[in-house]
Amino acid sequence: MDSKYIKELLSAVKNGEIEIDAALETLRNLPFSDLGYARVDHHRSLRKGFPEVVYCEGKELRQIEGIMQELIKSGENILLTRAGEDIYHVLEGWGLTVKYYREARLVMVEQREPAKSRGIILVITAGTADIPVAEEAALTAEVMGNTVERLYDVGVAGVHRLLAYRELLEKARVIVVVAGMEGALASVVGGLVGKPVIAVPTSVGYGASFGGLAALLAMLNSCASGIGVVNIDNGFGAGCLASSINQLAE
């Protein structure tokens, strides 16, 4: 457990900001709660700066409900990825402030106003079909307290569309590039800017793209420097990494 957190908790008790019983309950639940089917990590926000994110795909609704009952005790904002609309309606019925982003399949539970970073994360797509993955990245970064701008459908089939926004490219602190097909856009952007570029291959494309494998390999083999690559369709991973890089400078 984080010693700084314990000191802050003891100080809160001393100043009458929190009852002793409540402080003991908080300590009792750290670092995790064992639900049998899940071990809910209450310590993650201390280590990573954001609470455990719930990946919903493959989980039963009752399991997600149990995990959420533990996580909402923290008073932090909570993110659920690859979530269906049924999950949104359940949480809304609990009286929580909930937002559902259908295109990105994200559910956001708002329990406090996040502080926004000064640095900008720019999320770019090659095509319109890449937007769902891009929105997963952009919304993840926003939930984690970042200022995000978007630049969509500027792929290499019409590269002049990208070059028209050079000022926006220069203004960003971190750039996330989302592309399917051959995934060439990440190399183009990486060759234009001197800042971290996070490449996200998508499963968008015709048969020879092999469900995103062609874009993944192209991005890994890029000759442009300063590019990091996450897994196919992993918008969440890109948004999280972009947030970590951006907030190092805060």
SERO-4910 file (N, C-alpha, C, O; in steps of 0.05 Angstrom, whole numbers):
BEGIN
 pado doro    nc1    nc2    nc3   cac1   cac2   cac3    cc1    cc2    cc3    oc1    oc2    oc3
  Met    A     17    -24      0      0      0      0     18     25      0     39     25     12
  Asp    A      9     45    -13     24     70    -16     25     85     11      4     92     22
  Ser    A     50     90     21     53    103     47     42    132     47     32    141     68
  Lys    A     45    145     25     34    172     23      4    172     27     -7    190     40
  Tyr    A     -9    152     15    -38    150     18    -46    146     47    -65    158     57
  Ile    A    -31    129     61    -37    123     90    -34    149    106    -51    155    123
  Lys    A    -13    165    100     -9    190    115    -32    209    110    -41    223    129
  Glu    A    -41    210     85    -64    228     79    -89    219     93   -105    235    102
  Leu    A    -93    193     95   -116    182    108   -116    188    138   -136    195    150
  Leu    A    -92    185    150    -89    191    179    -93    220    184   -105    228    204
  Ser    A    -83    237    166    -87    266    169   -116    273    167   -126    291    182
  Ala    A   -131    260    149   -160    265    146   -175    258    171   -194    272    179
  Val    A   -167    236    184   -180    227    209   -174    248    231   -192    256    246
  Lys    A   -149    256    232   -141    276    253   -156    302    250   -163    315    270
  Asn    A   -160    310    225   -174    336    220   -204    334    220   -218    353    215
  Gly    A   -214    310    226   -243    306    227   -257    305    200   -281    307    199
  Glu    A   -241    301    179   -253    300    152   -265    273    146   -281    270    127
  Ile    A   -257    252    161   -267    225    156   -269    211    183   -251    214    200
  Glu    A   -290    196    187   -293    181    212   -274    157    214   -265    146    193
  Ile    A   -266    150    238   -247    128    242   -257    102    229   -242     88    216
  Asp    A   -283     96    233   -294     71    222   -292     71    192   -287     50    180
  Ala    A   -297     94    179   -295     96    150   -266     92    141   -262     79    120
  Ala    A   -247    103    156   -219    100    149   -211     70    151   -196     60    135
  Leu    A   -220     57    172   -214     29    176   -226     12    153   -213     -7    144
  Glu    A   -250     19    145   -263      4    123   -247      8     97   -244    -11     81
  Thr    A   -236     32     93   -220     38     69   -195     20     69   -188      9     49
  Leu    A   -181     19     92   -157      4     95   -163    -26     92   -146    -41     81
  Arg    A   -186    -35    102   -193    -63    100   -196    -72     72   -190    -95     65
  Asn    A   -206    -54     54   -211    -62     27   -187    -59      8   -188    -67    -15
  Leu    A   -165    -48     19   -141    -46      3   -123    -70      9   -122    -79     32
  Pro    A   -109    -81    -11   -107    -71    -38   -128    -81    -57   -131    -71    -79
  Phe    A   -143   -103    -50   -164   -113    -68   -186   -127    -53   -182   -135    -30
  Ser    A   -209   -129    -66   -232   -144    -55   -234   -170    -71   -235   -170    -96
  Asp    A   -236   -192    -57   -239   -219    -70   -268   -226    -73   -282   -231    -53
  Leu    A   -278   -226    -98   -306   -233   -103   -309   -262   -112   -331   -271   -119
  Gly    A   -287   -276   -113   -288   -304   -123   -282   -305   -152   -263   -317   -161
  Tyr    A   -300   -293   -168   -296   -292   -197   -279   -268   -206   -271   -267   -229
  Ala    A   -273   -250   -188   -257   -226   -194   -244   -216   -168   -255   -219   -147
  Arg    A   -220   -205   -172   -206   -192   -149   -204   -162   -157   -187   -155   -173
  Val    A   -221   -146   -145   -223   -118   -153   -200   -102   -141   -197   -102   -116
  Asp    A   -185    -90   -158   -160    -76   -150   -166    -47   -141   -169    -29   -157
  His    A   -169    -43   -114   -174    -17   -103   -149      1   -102   -150     25    -97
  His    A   -126    -12   -106   -100      2   -103    -91     15   -129    -72     30   -130
  Arg    A   -105      9   -151    -95     16   -177    -93     47   -181    -74     56   -194
  Ser    A   -113     61   -171   -112     90   -174    -87    103   -160    -77    123   -169
  Leu    A    -78     90   -139    -54    100   -125    -29     94   -142    -11    110   -142
  Arg    A    -29     71   -155     -5     64   -171     -5     77   -199     15     86   -208
  Lys    A    -29     78   -211    -31     86   -239    -44    113   -244    -42    124   -266
  Gly    A    -57    124   -224    -70    150   -227    -99    148   -237   -112    168   -241
  Phe    A   -109    123   -242   -136    119   -251   -145     92   -241   -130     73   -242
  Pro    A   -171     89   -232   -180     64   -221   -180     41   -242   -177     46   -266
  Glu    A   -184     17   -232   -186     -6   -250   -208     -2   -271   -230      7   -264
  Val    A   -201     -7   -296   -221     -5   -317   -233    -33   -322   -220    -53   -321
  Val    A   -260    -33   -325   -274    -58   -328   -277    -66   -358   -290    -52   -373
  Tyr    A   -265    -88   -366   -268    -99   -393   -292   -117   -392   -292   -137   -378
  Cys    A   -313   -110   -407   -339   -123   -404   -343   -147   -421   -358   -166   -414
  Glu    A   -330   -148   -444   -334   -170   -463   -326   -197   -450   -304   -199   -439
  Gly    A   -344   -216   -452   -339   -242   -440   -347   -245   -411   -347   -267   -400
  Lys    A   -355   -223   -398   -365   -224   -371   -395   -225   -370   -409   -214   -387
  Glu    A   -406   -240   -350   -435   -240   -346   -443   -214   -333   -428   -201   -320
  Leu    A   -468   -206   -338   -478   -181   -328   -476   -180   -297   -469   -160   -286
  Arg    A   -483   -202   -284   -482   -203   -255   -453   -199   -245   -449   -187   -223
  Gln    A   -433   -209   -260   -406   -205   -252   -397   -176   -254   -384   -165   -237
  Ile    A   -406   -163   -276   -400   -134   -279   -414   -118   -257   -402    -99   -246
  Glu    A   -438   -125   -250   -452   -111   -228   -437   -114   -202   -434    -95   -187
  Gly    A   -427   -138   -196   -412   -142   -171   -386   -126   -170   -380   -115   -150
  Ile    A   -372   -126   -193   -347   -110   -194   -353    -80   -191   -339    -66   -177
  Met    A   -374    -71   -203   -381    -42   -202   -390    -35   -174   -384    -12   -165
  Gln    A   -403    -52   -159   -411    -46   -132   -387    -41   -114   -389    -25    -95
  Glu    A   -365    -54   -121   -340    -49   -106   -326    -23   -115   -317     -8    -98
  Leu    A   -325    -19   -141   -310      3   -152   -322     30   -145   -308     50   -141
  Ile    A   -349     32   -145   -362     58   -140   -357     68   -112   -362     92   -107
  Lys    A   -349     51    -94   -344     60    -66   -321     80    -65   -319     96    -46
  Ser    A   -303     80    -85   -280     97    -85   -287    126    -90   -271    144    -82
  Gly    A   -310    132   -102   -317    159   -109   -303    169   -133   -306    193   -141
  Glu    A   -288    152   -147   -273    159   -171   -291    155   -196   -311    141   -195
  Asn    A   -282    167   -218   -295    161   -243   -287    133   -252   -264    124   -247
  Ile    A   -305    119   -265   -300     91   -273   -306     88   -303   -326     99   -313
  Leu    A   -289     73   -316   -292     68   -345   -297     38   -349   -283     21   -338
  Leu    A   -317     32   -366   -322      5   -374   -319      3   -405   -332     19   -419
  Thr    A   -302    -15   -414   -297    -17   -443   -311    -42   -455   -318    -60   -440
  Arg    A   -315    -41   -481   -329    -62   -496   -355    -69   -482   -362    -92   -478
  Ala    A   -370    -48   -476   -395    -50   -460   -419    -48   -478   -419    -33   -497
  Gly    A   -440    -63   -471   -465    -62   -485   -484    -42   -472   -479    -33   -449
  Glu    A   -505    -36   -485   -525    -16   -475   -539    -26   -450   -548    -11   -434
  Asp    A   -541    -53   -447   -554    -64   -424   -539    -57   -398   -552    -52   -377
  Ile    A   -513    -56   -400   -497    -48   -376   -502    -19   -369   -505    -12   -345
  Tyr    A   -504     -2   -389   -510     26   -385   -536     29   -370   -538     45   -351
  His    A   -557     15   -379   -583     18   -367   -584      8   -338   -597     20   -321
  Val    A   -569    -13   -332   -567    -23   -304   -555     -1   -286   -566      4   -265
  Leu    A   -533     10   -294   -519     30   -278   -535     55   -275   -534     69   -254
  Glu    A   -548     63   -296   -566     86   -295   -588     82   -275   -596    101   -261
  Gly    A   -598     57   -273   -619     51   -254   -609     52   -225   -625     53   -207
  Trp    A   -583     51   -221   -572     54   -194   -571     83   -185   -563     89   -162
  Gly    A   -579    102   -202   -579    130   -195   -552    143   -199   -547    165   -189
  Leu    A   -534    130   -214   -508    141   -220   -509    160   -244   -528    158   -260
  Thr    A   -490    178   -246   -487    194   -270   -471    179   -290   -447    175   -287
  Val    A   -485    169   -311   -472    151   -330   -475    162   -358   -496    173   -366
  Lys    A   -454    158   -374   -455    164   -403   -448    139   -419   -430    124   -411
  Tyr    A   -463    135   -441   -457    113   -458   -449    123   -486   -463    139   -498
  Tyr    A   -426    113   -495   -416    121   -521   -418     96   -539   -401     79   -540
  Arg    A   -440     95   -554   -447     71   -569   -425     64   -590   -418     41   -592
  Glu    A   -415     84   -604   -396     78   -626   -370     66   -614   -359     47   -626
  Ala    A   -361     76   -592   -337     66   -579   -342     43   -560   -323     31   -551
  Arg    A   -367     37   -554   -375     16   -535   -363     21   -508   -352      3   -495
  Leu    A   -365     46   -499   -354     54   -473   -377     64   -455   -395     77   -464
  Val    A   -375     57   -429   -392     68   -409   -375     83   -389   -354     73   -380
  Met    A   -383    108   -383   -368    125   -365   -386    131   -341   -408    142   -344
  Val    A   -377    125   -317   -391    132   -292   -376    156   -280   -353    155   -273
  Glu    A   -390    179   -279   -379    204   -269   -386    208   -240   -409    211   -233
  Gln    A   -365    208   -223   -369    214   -195   -355    240   -186   -360    249   -164
  Arg    A   -338    250   -203   -325    276   -197   -315    288   -223   -312    274   -243
  Glu    A   -310    314   -223   -300    328   -246   -270    324   -249   -255    332   -231
  Pro    A   -260    311   -271   -231    307   -274   -217    333   -281   -228    349   -296
  Ala    A   -193    336   -271   -176    359   -278   -165    354   -306   -157    331   -312
  Lys    A   -165    374   -323   -156    371   -351   -127    379   -353   -118    399   -341
  Ser    A   -111    364   -369    -83    370   -374    -81    394   -392   -100    401   -407
  Arg    A    -58    406   -391    -53    429   -410    -44    418   -437    -51    430   -458
  Gly    A    -30    396   -437    -21    385   -463    -44    373   -478    -64    364   -466
  Ile    A    -41    372   -504    -62    362   -522    -54    335   -533    -32    331   -543
  Ile    A    -73    316   -532    -70    290   -546    -87    293   -572   -111    299   -571
  Leu    A    -74    287   -594    -88    288   -620    -93    260   -630    -74    244   -632
  Val    A   -118    253   -636   -125    227   -646   -132    230   -676   -150    245   -683
  Ile    A   -118    215   -693   -122    216   -722   -131    189   -733   -122    168   -723
  Thr    A   -148    190   -752   -155    165   -766   -148    167   -796   -149    189   -808
  Ala    A   -143    144   -808   -139    143   -837   -166    145   -851   -168    160   -871
  Gly    A   -186    131   -840   -212    132   -853   -235    134   -834   -231    132   -809
  Thr    A   -258    138   -844   -282    139   -827   -288    113   -813   -298    113   -790
  Ala    A   -282     91   -826   -287     64   -814   -269     59   -790   -275     41   -774
  Asp    A   -248     75   -786   -230     71   -763   -240     87   -738   -228     84   -717
  Ile    A   -261    103   -742   -270    121   -720   -278    106   -694   -271    116   -673
  Pro    A   -292     83   -695   -299     70   -670   -275     64   -652   -276     68   -628
  Val    A   -253     54   -664   -229     49   -648   -216     75   -639   -206     77   -617
  Ala    A   -217     95   -656   -206    121   -649   -221    134   -626   -210    146   -608
  Glu    A   -248    131   -627   -264    142   -605   -259    128   -579   -260    141   -557
  Glu    A   -253    102   -580   -246     88   -555   -220    100   -544   -218    104   -519
  Ala    A   -201    106   -561   -176    119   -552   -181    147   -542   -171    154   -520
  Ala    A   -196    163   -557   -200    191   -549   -216    194   -523   -208    209   -506
  Leu    A   -237    178   -520   -253    180   -496   -238    169   -472   -241    180   -450
  Thr    A   -222    148   -476   -206    138   -454   -187    160   -444   -185    164   -420
  Ala    A   -174    173   -462   -155    195   -454   -170    218   -440   -160    229   -421
  Glu    A   -194    225   -450   -210    246   -438   -218    239   -409   -216    255   -391
  Val    A   -228    215   -406   -236    205   -379   -213    206   -360   -216    211   -336
  Met    A   -189    201   -370   -165    201   -353   -153    229   -348   -131    232   -338
  Gly    A   -168    250   -357   -161    277   -350   -144    292   -371   -129    310   -364
  Asn    A   -147    284   -396   -131    297   -417   -149    313   -436   -172    308   -440
  Thr    A   -137    334   -448   -150    349   -469   -144    335   -495   -121    331   -502
  Val    A   -165    328   -510   -163    312   -534   -175    327   -558   -197    339   -556
  Glu    A   -161    327   -580   -172    337   -605   -172    314   -626   -156    295   -623
  Arg    A   -190    316   -645   -194    295   -665   -189    305   -693   -196    328   -700
  Leu    A   -178    287   -710   -174    294   -738   -179    268   -753   -162    250   -754
  Tyr    A   -202    266   -765   -211    240   -777   -212    241   -807   -216    262   -820
  Asp    A   -207    217   -819   -208    213   -848   -187    230   -863   -194    246   -880
  Val    A   -162    226   -856   -140    240   -870   -118    220   -879    -95    226   -876
  Gly    A   -127    197   -889   -109    176   -897    -92    182   -921    -95    203   -934
  Val    A    -74    164   -928    -54    168   -949    -66    168   -977    -53    176   -996
  Ala    A    -91    159   -980   -104    160  -1006   -108    189  -1015   -113    195  -1038
  Gly    A   -108    207   -996   -110    236  -1001    -94    251   -980   -105    265   -963
  Val    A    -67    248   -981    -50    258   -959    -51    288   -956    -43    299   -936
  His    A    -60    302   -977    -62    331   -975    -82    339   -953    -80    361   -942
  Arg    A   -100    321   -947   -119    327   -925   -105    329   -898   -112    345   -881
  Leu    A    -85    312   -894    -69    312   -870    -51    337   -869    -49    350   -848
  Leu    A    -38    343   -891    -19    365   -892    -33    392   -888    -19    412   -880
  Ala    A    -58    394   -892    -73    418   -887    -75    425   -857    -83    447   -850
  Tyr    A    -68    405   -840    -71    409   -811    -44    407   -797    -42    397   -775
  Arg    A    -23    417   -810      4    416   -799      6    431   -772     20    422   -754
  Glu    A     -9    453   -770     -9    469   -745    -20    452   -722     -9    454   -700
  Leu    A    -41    437   -727    -52    420   -706    -33    398   -698    -31    391   -675
  Leu    A    -19    386   -718      1    366   -712     23    376   -694     32    363   -676
  Glu    A     31    401   -699     53    413   -683     43    420   -655     59    420   -636
  Lys    A     18    427   -653      8    435   -626      5    412   -607      7    416   -583
  Ala    A      0    388   -617     -4    365   -600     21    356   -585     43    359   -596
  Arg    A     18    346   -561     40    335   -546     45    305   -552     67    296   -554
  Val    A     23    291   -557     23    263   -564      3    259   -586    -18    271   -586
  Ile    A      9    241   -605     -9    236   -627    -15    206   -629      3    189   -628
  Val    A    -41    200   -631    -50    172   -634    -59    170   -663    -77    185   -672
  Val    A    -48    151   -678    -56    147   -706    -70    120   -709    -58     99   -703
  Val    A    -94    120   -718   -111     96   -721   -115     91   -751   -126    107   -765
  Ala    A   -107     67   -760   -109     61   -788   -110     31   -793    -98     15   -780
  Gly    A   -127     24   -813   -129     -4   -822   -115     -6   -849    -95      7   -855
  Met    A   -126    -24   -866   -114    -29   -893    -84    -36   -890    -77    -55   -877
  Glu    A    -67    -19   -902    -38    -24   -900    -25     -8   -877     -2    -12   -872
  Gly    A    -41      8   -863    -31     22   -839     -9     42   -844      7     48   -826
  Ala    A     -8     54   -868     14     72   -876     14     99   -862     34    112   -860
  Leu    A     -9    107   -852    -12    134   -841      7    139   -818     17    161   -814
  Ala    A     11    119   -801     28    122   -778     57    130   -786     69    147   -773
  Ser    A     67    118   -807     94    125   -817     95    153   -828    114    167   -823
  Val    A     74    161   -842     73    189   -852     74    209   -830     89    228   -830
  Val    A     56    205   -810     55    223   -787     82    223   -772     92    244   -764
  Gly    A     92    199   -767    118    196   -753    141    211   -767    159    220   -753
  Gly    A    139    213   -793    160    227   -808    157    257   -808    175    272   -815
  Leu    A    133    266   -800    127    295   -800    132    309   -774    137    333   -773
  Val    A    130    294   -751    131    307   -725    154    296   -707    163    273   -712
  Gly    A    162    312   -688    182    303   -669    171    299   -642    181    310   -622
  Lys    A    150    283   -640    137    277   -614    128    248   -615    127    236   -636
  Pro    A    120    237   -592    111    209   -591     87    204   -609     67    219   -608
  Val    A     88    183   -625     65    175   -641     58    146   -633     75    128   -633
  Ile    A     33    143   -625     23    116   -618      6    106   -641    -15    118   -647
  Ala    A     14     84   -653      0     73   -676    -19     51   -668    -12     33   -652
  Val    A    -43     52   -678    -64     32   -672    -73     19   -698    -88     32   -713
  Pro    A    -65     -5   -703    -76    -19   -727   -105    -28   -722   -112    -36   -700
  Thr    A   -121    -25   -743   -149    -34   -740   -154    -58   -759   -140    -63   -778
  Ser    A   -176    -72   -753   -183    -95   -769   -199    -87   -794   -211   -104   -808
  Val    A   -200    -61   -800   -213    -50   -824   -197    -57   -849   -173    -52   -849
  Gly    A   -210    -67   -869   -196    -72   -894   -206    -97   -909   -222   -112   -898
  Tyr    A   -196   -100   -933   -204   -123   -950   -189   -148   -941   -173   -147   -922
  Gly    A   -194   -170   -954   -184   -196   -945   -154   -198   -940   -146   -210   -921
  Ala    A   -138   -186   -957   -109   -188   -954    -98   -172   -931    -75   -174   -924
  Ser    A   -116   -156   -918   -107   -142   -893   -106   -161   -869    -95   -154   -848
  Phe    A   -118   -185   -873   -117   -206   -852   -127   -196   -825   -114   -200   -805
  Gly    A   -150   -182   -825   -162   -173   -800   -144   -154   -784   -146   -154   -759
  Gly    A   -128   -138   -797   -111   -119   -783    -82   -127   -781    -65   -111   -773
  Leu    A    -76   -152   -788    -48   -162   -785    -29   -147   -804     -6   -141   -797
  Ala    A    -39   -140   -828    -22   -126   -847    -15    -98   -836      8    -90   -838
  Ala    A    -35    -84   -825    -29    -58   -813    -11    -60   -789      7    -43   -786
  Leu    A    -15    -80   -773      3    -84   -749     32    -88   -758     49    -75   -747
  Leu    A     36   -105   -777     64   -110   -786     76    -86   -799    100    -80   -795
  Ala    A     60    -71   -815     70    -47   -828     79    -26   -807     99    -13   -810
  Met    A     62    -23   -786     69     -4   -765     94    -12   -749    110      5   -742
  Leu    A     96    -38   -744    120    -48   -730    145    -44   -746    167    -41   -735
  Asn    A    142    -46   -773    165    -43   -791    170    -15   -801    186    -11   -819
  Ser    A    156      5   -789    159     32   -799    188     42   -796    202     36   -776
  Cys    A    197     56   -816    224     68   -815    224     95   -801    245    107   -796
  Ala    A    200    106   -796    199    132   -781    204    127   -752    195    107   -741
  Ser    A    220    145   -740    227    141   -712    206    152   -693    190    170   -701
  Gly    A    206    142   -668    188    153   -648    160    142   -649    142    154   -638
  Ile    A    156    119   -662    130    107   -663    128     82   -645    146     65   -647
  Gly    A    108     81   -629    102     57   -613     76     45   -623     58     60   -632
  Val    A     73     19   -622     50      6   -633     35    -11   -612     48    -25   -597
  Val    A      9     -8   -611     -8    -25   -593    -22    -46   -610    -18    -47   -635
  Asn    A    -37    -63   -598    -49    -86   -611    -72    -77   -630    -81    -55   -628
  Ile    A    -81    -96   -646   -102    -90   -666   -128    -82   -651   -137    -96   -633
  Asp    A   -139    -60   -660   -165    -49   -649   -163    -41   -620   -183    -38   -607
  Asn    A   -139    -38   -609   -135    -31   -580   -136     -1   -576   -115     10   -568
  Gly    A   -159     11   -580   -161     40   -575   -157     47   -546   -145     67   -539
  Phe    A   -167     30   -528   -164     35   -499   -134     36   -492   -125     54   -478
  Gly    A   -119     16   -501    -90     16   -495    -76     41   -505    -58     51   -491
  Ala    A    -83     50   -529    -71     74   -540    -78     99   -524    -61    115   -518
  Gly    A   -103    101   -516   -112    124   -500    -98    125   -473    -91    146   -463
  Cys    A    -95    102   -461    -83    100   -435    -53    107   -436    -43    122   -420
  Leu    A    -39     97   -457    -11    103   -460     -7    133   -467     11    145   -456
  Ala    A    -24    143   -484    -22    172   -490    -26    189   -466    -12    209   -462
  Ser    A    -44    181   -448    -49    196   -423    -24    195   -406    -16    216   -395
  Ser    A    -11    172   -403     13    170   -386     35    188   -396     48    202   -381
  Ile    A     39    188   -423     60    205   -435     53    234   -431     70    250   -423
  Asn    A     29    242   -437     21    270   -435     23    281   -407     32    303   -403
  Gln    A     16    265   -387     15    275   -360     42    274   -346     46    284   -324
  Leu    A     62    261   -358     89    263   -348    100    291   -348    116    299   -331
  Ala    A     90    307   -367     99    335   -370     83    354   -353     89    378   -352
  Glu    A     62    345   -339     45    363   -324     58    371   -297     47    386   -282
***
